[in-house]
Amino acid sequence: MGKIRLAVFNTQPPHLYFGGVERRIVEIANTLSEEVQTSVYSGSKKGFKTVTRIGAVNIVPCLSTDLFFPLDNWSFNRTLSGVTAAMGADVFEGHAVSAYGFLRTLRKRGLSSRFIQTIHGVLADEYMHSSLDVSQTSRVKLANMLMWRLSRLERELAENSGIIVTVSRYSVRKILDYYGVEKSKIRIVPNGVDCERFKPRTSSERLKRQLGLDNNRSILFVGRLIPRKGLSYLVEAAGQVVKEADDVKFVVAGDGPMRNSLIEWLTRLDLRDRFIFLGDVTEEMLPELYNCADVFVLPSIQEGQGIALLEAQASGKPVVAFNVGAVSESIMEGQTGFMSKPNSSQLSESLLRLLADASLREKMGAKGREFVCSSFSWAICARKMLQVYSEVSQRS
């Protein structure tokens, strides 16, 4: 039997965006290049106009806007509904809500059984958590309205796809709760981490100096600056941390709609000089950035898995997070890091405990790398995904 021909759909070009979804697409495709021939169809965002090859992956631009995600996704799906080139594939895979237009076309042709819907974080669950915040700005309220609409599309995809792939046991429970599909059509294939790229290094001193961290201990956050990432808890915890550890700085890698409000809040609290906002960082910089940190923190109030937690642990760093969503599947409590209920006081206690004990940080970091690389390498995750592709390719 020859290679499985796979068509993958994602609104954002995976060679120009570096979120967990995009990383998963490229890593699995390259790892399985001997068994699977992958073509990725993505929106024409960030000037993406020409077919591009990244490793073993062909990335094909499909016309979309480049304004904001809901409009980008809608225009991308209008284009996808007419993309006949992908019809020659054996298996079709859509990420999040990137391919509802294409799945509708497949249903008309009786091919929906060969469509895989990959759900990273259950959008209905994210909407429910975000809507609990009673102090929402008008911008956040609008974002929640859009999230609700997207969750309706995700439910449609889940109901009509042949197979659903998701990243954690927690996500399976939420898919069953919110979308009412049969459990028999769900497969768990977690996101992974490249343990050769993300590993302990001793060559981060130059970057530390550039960031002004050479004489400071540091706490790192990596992720989008959006409500569900719980950055308000981190700001509150920082006030307590700096009272007891006056040499600590917080490094924030990532961008998003909360950036300006966070900076204004920190300024009012006289904490602005304790935070370094880097914006989006390059893929080349990220492994070194993890190594600059003493502790990694992810204060999310909802998390489908948390790929940054895996990368931090692979880099030999202890992690602190809230025990929400699938976080407990990504951390060994008390061994690779600390978890608590969403609470800024408990968050600050965990951070201070690690900052005060270098030997504990080293012990947890070593255990974290062992844990992640034995359970979440991309090679392990890709083999699980190959089983799914093989199963679906045999369907009529």
C-alpha positions in Angstrom: 0.0 0.0 0.0 1.3 3.5 -0.9 1.3 6.6 1.2 -1.9 7.9 2.7 -2.8 11.1 1.0 -3.9 13.6 3.7 -5.5 17.1 3.2 -5.2 19.3 6.3 -7.2 22.5 6.8 -6.3 25.4 9.1 -7.2 29.0 8.8 -3.7 30.2 9.8 -0.6 29.2 7.7 1.4 26.9 9.9 4.8 28.3 8.7 3.8 31.9 9.6 2.0 31.3 12.9 3.5 29.4 15.8 0.6 28.3 18.1 0.1 24.8 19.3 -2.2 24.0 16.4 0.3 25.1 13.8 3.1 23.3 15.6 1.1 20.1 15.7 0.3 20.2 12.0 4.0 20.6 10.9 5.5 18.2 13.5 3.2 15.3 12.8 3.4 15.8 9.0 7.2 15.8 9.0 7.4 12.9 11.4 5.1 10.7 9.3 6.5 11.8 5.9 7.4 8.2 5.0 3.8 7.0 5.5 1.7 10.1 4.8 1.8 12.6 2.0 0.4 15.8 3.6 -0.9 18.9 1.9 -2.0 21.8 4.2 -4.7 24.2 2.9 -4.6 27.5 4.9 -5.8 31.1 4.6 -3.9 33.7 2.7 -2.8 35.6 5.9 0.4 37.5 6.6 0.9 37.8 2.9 0.8 34.1 2.2 0.2 33.9 -1.6 2.5 31.1 -3.0 2.5 27.4 -2.4 5.3 26.7 0.1 7.1 23.5 1.1 8.3 23.2 4.8 10.2 19.9 5.2 7.8 17.3 3.8 4.7 19.4 3.9 3.1 21.3 1.0 1.3 24.4 2.2 -1.3 25.8 -0.2 -2.8 29.3 0.2 -6.6 29.6 -0.1 -8.1 33.1 -0.3 -9.1 34.7 3.0 -9.2 38.1 4.6 -6.4 39.0 7.1 -8.4 41.2 9.5 -9.6 39.3 12.5 -10.2 35.5 13.0 -14.0 35.2 12.6 -14.0 37.1 9.3 -10.8 35.4 8.2 -12.3 32.0 9.0 -15.6 32.7 7.3 -13.9 33.9 4.1 -11.4 30.9 4.2 -14.4 28.5 4.4 -16.1 30.1 1.5 -13.0 29.4 -0.5 -12.6 25.9 0.8 -16.1 24.8 -0.3 -14.8 25.1 -3.9 -11.3 23.6 -3.5 -11.5 20.5 -5.6 -7.7 19.8 -5.5 -8.1 18.4 -2.0 -10.7 16.0 -3.1 -8.1 13.6 -4.3 -7.0 12.9 -0.7 -7.7 9.7 1.1 -8.2 11.5 4.5 -9.3 15.0 5.4 -8.5 16.7 8.7 -9.7 20.0 10.0 -8.4 21.8 13.0 -10.8 23.7 15.4 -13.5 25.3 13.1 -11.2 25.8 10.1 -13.1 23.5 7.7 -16.8 23.6 8.2 -17.3 24.7 4.6 -15.3 21.8 3.3 -17.1 19.2 5.4 -20.4 20.5 4.1 -19.1 19.8 0.6 -17.9 16.3 1.6 -21.3 15.5 3.1 -23.0 16.3 -0.3 -20.6 13.9 -1.9 -21.0 11.2 0.7 -17.4 11.4 1.9 -17.9 12.8 5.5 -16.8 9.5 7.1 -13.3 10.2 6.0 -13.2 13.6 7.7 -11.3 14.0 11.0 -12.2 16.9 13.3 -9.3 17.8 15.6 -10.5 19.7 18.7 -7.8 21.3 20.7 -9.7 23.1 23.4 -13.5 22.7 23.4 -14.9 26.1 22.4 -18.2 25.6 24.2 -16.2 25.0 27.4 -14.0 28.0 26.8 -17.1 30.1 26.2 -18.7 28.9 29.4 -15.6 29.8 31.5 -15.2 33.2 29.9 -18.9 34.1 30.4 -18.5 33.6 34.2 -16.4 36.8 34.4 -18.8 39.5 35.6 -16.3 42.3 35.1 -16.0 42.0 31.3 -15.0 44.9 29.0 -17.1 45.5 25.9 -14.3 44.0 23.9 -14.3 40.8 25.9 -18.1 40.6 25.7 -17.9 40.8 21.9 -15.2 38.2 21.9 -17.5 35.9 23.9 -20.3 36.4 21.5 -18.0 35.3 18.7 -16.8 32.4 20.8 -20.4 31.2 21.2 -20.9 31.4 17.4 -17.7 29.4 16.8 -18.7 26.8 19.4 -21.9 26.2 17.4 -19.8 25.6 14.3 -17.6 23.2 16.3 -20.6 21.2 17.4 -21.7 20.9 13.7 -18.3 19.6 12.8 -18.2 17.2 15.7 -21.6 15.8 14.8 -20.9 15.3 11.1 -17.3 14.2 11.0 -16.3 10.5 10.8 -13.8 10.7 13.7 -13.0 13.3 16.3 -9.5 13.6 17.6 -8.8 15.6 20.8 -5.8 16.2 23.0 -6.8 15.0 26.5 -9.3 13.0 28.6 -10.7 16.3 29.9 -11.5 17.4 26.4 -13.3 14.1 25.7 -15.5 14.7 28.7 -16.4 18.2 27.5 -17.1 17.1 24.0 -19.5 14.6 25.4 -21.1 17.2 27.7 -21.5 20.0 25.2 -21.7 18.3 21.8 -23.5 15.1 22.6 -21.6 12.9 20.1 -21.0 9.2 20.6 -17.9 8.4 22.6 -17.0 5.6 20.2 -16.0 8.2 17.5 -13.5 10.1 19.7 -9.8 9.3 19.8 -7.2 10.9 22.1 -3.9 12.0 20.5 -2.2 14.7 22.7 0.0 17.4 21.4 3.7 16.7 21.8 7.0 18.4 22.2 10.4 18.3 20.4 12.7 17.2 23.1 15.8 18.0 21.0 14.7 21.6 20.5 13.4 22.1 24.0 16.0 21.0 26.4 18.2 22.4 29.2 20.9 24.7 27.8 23.8 26.6 29.3 24.0 29.1 26.5 21.2 31.5 27.5 23.4 34.2 29.2 23.5 36.4 26.1 19.7 36.5 25.9 19.4 37.1 29.7 21.6 40.2 29.3 19.6 41.4 26.4 16.4 41.1 28.5 17.9 42.7 31.5 17.7 39.4 33.5 21.4 38.8 34.3 21.0 40.0 37.9 17.5 38.8 38.4 15.5 35.7 38.9 12.6 35.4 36.4 9.2 33.9 36.0 8.1 33.2 32.4 4.7 33.1 30.8 4.2 32.0 27.2 0.8 32.3 25.6 -1.9 34.5 24.1 -2.9 37.5 26.2 -6.6 36.5 26.4 -9.0 36.2 29.4 -8.8 32.4 29.7 -5.1 32.5 30.2 -5.7 33.9 33.7 -3.2 36.8 33.5 -5.3 38.8 36.0 -4.3 36.2 38.6 -0.7 36.5 37.7 -0.8 40.3 38.1 -2.4 39.9 41.6 0.2 37.3 42.6 3.0 39.4 41.4 2.2 42.1 44.0 2.8 39.5 46.7 5.8 37.9 45.1 7.8 41.2 44.7 7.2 42.0 48.4 9.2 38.9 49.4 11.6 38.6 46.4 12.7 42.0 45.2 15.0 40.7 42.5 12.2 38.9 40.5 11.0 39.9 37.1 8.1 38.5 35.1 8.6 37.8 31.4 5.5 37.7 29.2 6.0 36.1 25.7 2.9 36.5 23.5 0.4 39.1 22.4 -3.3 39.6 22.4 -6.2 41.9 23.1 -5.4 42.2 26.9 -1.9 43.6 26.5 -2.8 47.3 26.9 -5.2 46.8 29.8 -2.6 44.6 31.6 0.1 47.3 31.2 -2.3 50.0 32.5 -3.2 47.8 35.5 0.4 47.1 36.3 1.2 50.8 36.0 -1.5 51.7 38.6 -0.1 49.0 40.9 3.5 50.3 40.5 4.5 46.9 39.1 5.2 47.9 35.5 8.9 47.8 35.9 8.7 44.2 37.1 7.1 42.9 33.8 8.9 42.5 30.5 6.4 42.2 27.5 8.1 40.6 24.5 5.1 40.3 22.2 5.2 37.3 19.9 8.6 35.7 19.8 10.2 33.7 17.0 10.4 29.9 16.9 14.2 30.2 17.0 14.1 32.3 20.2 11.6 30.3 22.2 13.8 27.3 23.3 16.4 29.8 24.6 13.8 31.9 26.3 12.5 28.9 28.4 16.1 28.4 29.6 16.3 32.0 30.8 13.6 31.4 33.3 13.8 30.1 36.8 10.1 29.1 36.9 7.4 28.8 34.3 3.8 29.8 35.1 0.6 29.2 33.2 -2.4 30.6 35.2 -5.1 29.5 32.7 -8.6 29.1 34.0 -9.4 26.7 31.1 -6.9 24.6 29.2 -7.4 21.8 26.7 -3.8 20.6 27.3 -1.2 23.3 27.5 1.6 22.8 25.1 3.7 25.5 26.8 3.7 23.4 30.0 5.2 20.5 28.0 7.9 22.8 26.4 8.8 24.3 29.7 9.2 20.9 31.4 11.2 19.5 28.5 13.5 22.5 29.0 14.0 21.4 32.6 11.9 24.1 34.2 9.5 23.6 37.2 6.0 24.7 36.4 3.2 26.4 38.3 -0.4 26.2 37.1 -4.0 26.0 38.2 -5.6 22.6 38.4 -8.2 23.2 35.6 -9.0 21.5 32.4 -6.4 19.0 31.3 -3.5 20.6 33.2 -3.4 17.7 35.7 -2.7 15.4 32.7 0.4 17.6 31.7 1.9 18.0 35.2 3.0 15.6 37.9 1.8 17.4 41.0 4.6 17.9 43.6 7.1 16.2 41.3 7.4 18.4 38.2 5.5 21.5 39.5 2.7 22.8 41.6 -1.1 23.1 40.9 -3.8 24.8 42.9 -7.3 26.1 42.5 -7.6 29.4 40.6 -6.4 31.7 43.4 -3.8 34.5 43.3 -2.6 33.9 46.9 -2.0 30.2 46.2 -0.3 31.1 43.0 2.1 33.4 44.7 2.8 30.8 47.4 3.8 28.2 44.8 6.0 30.7 42.9 7.8 31.9 46.1 8.4 28.3 47.2 10.2 27.5 44.0 12.1 30.8 43.9 13.4 30.2 47.4 14.7 26.7 46.7 17.2 26.2 43.9 17.6 22.5 44.6 13.9 21.9 44.4 13.8 23.8 41.0 16.6 21.6 39.7 14.9 18.3 41.0 11.5 19.2 39.6 13.0 20.4 36.3 14.9 17.1 35.8 11.8 15.0 36.6 9.7 17.2 34.3 11.9 16.5 31.3 11.9 12.8 32.0 8.1 12.8 32.3 7.4 14.8 29.1 10.0 13.1 26.9 8.8 9.7 27.8 5.1 10.4 27.3 4.7 13.4 25.0 7.4 13.3 22.3 6.2 14.1 18.8 7.3 10.6 17.7 4.8 9.1 20.2 2.0 11.4 19.2 2.6 11.0 15.5 2.4 7.2 15.7 -1.0 7.5 17.4 -2.1 9.9 14.7 -1.0 7.4 12.0 -3.3 4.8 13.5 -6.2 7.3 13.1 -5.3 8.1 9.5 -5.0 4.4 8.6 -8.4 3.7 10.2 -10.1 6.5 8.3 -8.4 5.8 5.0 -10.0 2.4 4.8 -13.5 3.8 5.0 -15.7 3.9 1.9 
